[in-house]
Amino acid sequence: MMLEPSVDELLEKINSKYALVILSAKRARELQFTDDPMIEEVKSNKLVGTALEEIRAEKLETANHDYE
């Protein structure tokens, strides 16, 4: 089973796996309370998956999450 979006694809948007995990976890927590995704068509059934889809779509501010 392939994960969508792929980690390689997401690492093109955010340069660190650590930053990717932190940002997606924070956004998933927000979605838990707001249930208002920033993308039109959500493919994932999980909140973390939705957060990762938002990162791929460049809907989340990622500039402040550069942990090299």
SULRAFEN-V518003 format. One record per helix or strand. SS is the DSSP state (h for helix, s for strand). FROM is the first residue (numbers start at 1). LEN is the number of residues. If there is no record, write none. Layout:
BEGIN
SS;FROM;LEN
SS;FROM;LEN
END
This chain:
BEGIN
h;7;5
h;17;18
h;47;10
END
